Amino acid sequence: MIFKADVKNKNLKKITLSALLIAIGVALSFFSFPVGIARIFPFQHMINVIAGVILGPFYAVLAAFGTSLIRNIMGTGSLLAFPGSMIGALLAGVLYKTSGKILLSSIGELIGTGLIGAIVAFPVARFIIGNEAATLFLFVVPFGLSSLAGSAIGFIVLKASNLIGILKLI
């Protein structure tokens, strides 16, 4: 039987870890890498995979939303960060929760952000931001590259953490 105090402690732990991942996501959002003519920002995707595995889908989405919100307030992000990161975090969390496999969480982030989030970003860019040049698949390649890199980093971090026993402590 789960006691009320146990549930409160579990939620407090998840809220605290979410805040920590948001802070890391905001701090690392200043780093990007050139890939061809584009620049990728993989660390939000890394955070999505880690949050999906450690926190589950609900708190992973909250962490993605919190990071996007703070980055927008600071002027270092765009409205396009919301659909991509939140959908990627959701799929990363759901696929890990249903499978228990870190690889599927990484694939969920890649599909969620790199494909679905990129397509959902189109109406945001076109009708909210007012970018008339935006097309339906315009964001698939840059979102996909960024998500691929970040998912791979998240996978490596989680696998390494698992090997040394850190995930068992969380």
C-alpha positions, 0 to 999 in steps of 0.5 A: 500500500502506498502512503500519502507521504510516499506519493508526495516524496515521489512527486517532489523528487520528480519536480526537483529533477525536472527543475534541474533538467530545465536548468541544464537545458537552459544553460546548454542551449547556448551551445550549437554545432555546425552541420552543413549550412545549418546549426544544430542545438542538440541538448534539449533533445538530450534532456528530453530523452533523459527526462523521458526515462527518469521522469516519465512522459508527464514530467518530461513534457513539463521539463520541455515546456519549462525549458522552452518558456525560459528560453523564450523569455530570455530571447534565446529560443523561438516559439518553434521550440514548444511543439518540437520539444514537447512532442519529442519528450512525450514520445520519449517518455511513453516509449520508455514507459511501455518498453523499458528500453532506452533505445526506444526512448531515443527513437521516440525523441527522434520521431516526436521532435524530428518528424512530428514536431517539425510538421507541427511547427509549420502552422506555428511558423506560418500563422503565429510567427508570420513566416510566409516562406514556411512550408510543411516539411521545411523544419524536418531536416534541421529538427531531425538532425538536431534531434538525432544528435541529441537523442544519441547523446542522451542515449549514451549518457543514460547507458553510461549512467546505467552501467555505473549504477546512477539510474538505480539511485534515482 
